[in-house]
């Protein structure tokens, strides 16, 4: 059986968080993950991510403005 790898790609950073987009265009974040730990282009596991819907509205809106998100 072929092993499937997640399509969760770090697309940037915001306030010390890595911003991740999955294959469906949905945005997530990982707290305390700066560019040195996960530069843009890094693939991350599902269990590390939290939905941006869990963030304060002001931060969520800023992330959506900066990074878009096809699935939002």
Phi and psi in degrees as GROMACS dihedral restraints (atoms count N, CA, C in turn):
[ dihedral_restraints ]
;  ai    aj    ak    al  type     phi  dphi    fc
    3     4     5     6     1   -74.6    20    10
    4     5     6     7     1   133.2    20    10
    6     7     8     9     1   -80.7    20    10
    7     8     9    10     1   134.2    20    10
    9    10    11    12     1  -101.9    20    10
   10    11    12    13     1   132.5    20    10
   12    13    14    15     1  -103.7    20    10
   13    14    15    16     1   146.4    20    10
   15    16    17    18     1   -67.0    20    10
   16    17    18    19     1   147.4    20    10
   18    19    20    21     1  -102.0    20    10
   19    20    21    22     1    53.0    20    10
   21    22    23    24     1  -106.4    20    10
   22    23    24    25     1   103.7    20    10
   24    25    26    27     1  -109.0    20    10
   25    26    27    28     1   127.8    20    10
   27    28    29    30     1   -67.2    20    10
   28    29    30    31     1   123.6    20    10
   30    31    32    33     1  -111.4    20    10
   31    32    33    34     1    -4.8    20    10
   33    34    35    36     1   166.8    20    10
   34    35    36    37     1  -170.1    20    10
   36    37    38    39     1  -138.1    20    10
   37    38    39    40     1   150.9    20    10
   39    40    41    42     1  -149.0    20    10
   40    41    42    43     1   120.5    20    10
   42    43    44    45     1    48.0    20    10
   43    44    45    46     1    46.8    20    10
   45    46    47    48     1    79.4    20    10
   46    47    48    49     1     6.5    20    10
   48    49    50    51     1  -109.7    20    10
   49    50    51    52     1   142.8    20    10
   51    52    53    54     1   -82.5    20    10
   52    53    54    55     1   134.2    20    10
   54    55    56    57     1  -101.5    20    10
   55    56    57    58     1   127.7    20    10
   57    58    59    60     1  -121.0    20    10
   58    59    60    61     1   138.6    20    10
   60    61    62    63     1  -118.1    20    10
   61    62    63    64     1   132.0    20    10
   63    64    65    66     1   -90.5    20    10
   64    65    66    67     1  -178.5    20    10
   66    67    68    69     1   -65.5    20    10
   67    68    69    70     1   -15.3    20    10
   69    70    71    72     1   -96.7    20    10
   70    71    72    73     1     0.7    20    10
   72    73    74    75     1    86.5    20    10
   73    74    75    76     1     8.2    20    10
   75    76    77    78     1   -82.1    20    10
   76    77    78    79     1   138.7    20    10
   78    79    80    81     1   -97.0    20    10
   79    80    81    82     1   142.3    20    10
   81    82    83    84     1  -135.0    20    10
   82    83    84    85     1   173.1    20    10
   84    85    86    87     1  -138.5    20    10
   85    86    87    88     1   158.7    20    10
   87    88    89    90     1  -128.5    20    10
   88    89    90    91     1   119.1    20    10
   90    91    92    93     1   -69.8    20    10
   91    92    93    94     1   152.6    20    10
   93    94    95    96     1    52.6    20    10
   94    95    96    97     1    46.0    20    10
   96    97    98    99     1  -132.7    20    10
   97    98    99   100     1    88.8    20    10
   99   100   101   102     1   -83.2    20    10
  100   101   102   103     1   179.2    20    10
  102   103   104   105     1   -62.1    20    10
  103   104   105   106     1   -30.0    20    10
  105   106   107   108     1   -69.0    20    10
  106   107   108   109     1   -30.2    20    10
  108   109   110   111     1   -86.5    20    10
  109   110   111   112     1   -35.8    20    10
  111   112   113   114     1  -147.5    20    10
  112   113   114   115     1    83.9    20    10
  114   115   116   117     1   -65.8    20    10
  115   116   117   118     1   160.3    20    10
  117   118   119   120     1   -52.7    20    10
  118   119   120   121     1   135.8    20    10
  120   121   122   123     1   101.8    20    10
  121   122   123   124     1    -9.5    20    10
  123   124   125   126     1   -72.6    20    10
  124   125   126   127     1   137.6    20    10
  126   127   128   129     1   -95.0    20    10
  127   128   129   130     1   131.7    20    10
  129   130   131   132     1  -122.6    20    10
  130   131   132   133     1   157.4    20    10
  132   133   134   135     1   -75.9    20    10
  133   134   135   136     1   152.0    20    10
  135   136   137   138     1   -56.1    20    10
  136   137   138   139     1   -41.5    20    10
  138   139   140   141     1   -66.4    20    10
  139   140   141   142     1   -13.5    20    10
  141   142   143   144     1   -86.0    20    10
  142   143   144   145     1   -16.9    20    10
  144   145   146   147     1   -96.9    20    10
  145   146   147   148     1   151.8    20    10
  147   148   149   150     1  -124.5    20    10
  148   149   150   151     1   147.1    20    10
  150   151   152   153     1   -65.9    20    10
  151   152   153   154     1   140.5    20    10
  153   154   155   156     1   -66.4    20    10
  154   155   156   157     1   -15.2    20    10
  156   157   158   159     1   -64.1    20    10
  157   158   159   160     1   -19.1    20    10
  159   160   161   162     1   -80.8    20    10
  160   161   162   163     1    -9.0    20    10
  162   163   164   165     1   -84.2    20    10
  163   164   165   166     1   163.6    20    10
  165   166   167   168     1   -60.4    20    10
  166   167   168   169     1   149.3    20    10
  168   169   170   171     1   -56.5    20    10
  169   170   171   172     1   -40.5    20    10
  171   172   173   174     1   -62.9    20    10
  172   173   174   175     1   -40.8    20    10
  174   175   176   177     1   -71.5    20    10
  175   176   177   178     1   -42.6    20    10
  177   178   179   180     1   -59.1    20    10
  178   179   180   181     1   -45.5    20    10
  180   181   182   183     1   -63.7    20    10
  181   182   183   184     1   -40.2    20    10
  183   184   185   186     1   -64.2    20    10
  184   185   186   187     1   -40.3    20    10
  186   187   188   189     1   -65.9    20    10
  187   188   189   190     1   -43.7    20    10
  189   190   191   192     1   -63.3    20    10
  190   191   192   193     1   -38.9    20    10
  192   193   194   195     1   -65.5    20    10
  193   194   195   196     1   -42.2    20    10
  195   196   197   198     1   -77.0    20    10
  196   197   198   199     1   -37.5    20    10
  198   199   200   201     1  -117.0    20    10
  199   200   201   202     1    -7.3    20    10
  201   202   203   204     1    72.3    20    10
  202   203   204   205     1  -122.0    20    10
  204   205   206   207     1   118.1    20    10
  205   206   207   208     1   106.7    20    10
  207   208   209   210     1   -69.6    20    10
  208   209   210   211     1   -25.8    20    10
  210   211   212   213     1   -98.6    20    10
  211   212   213   214     1     7.7    20    10
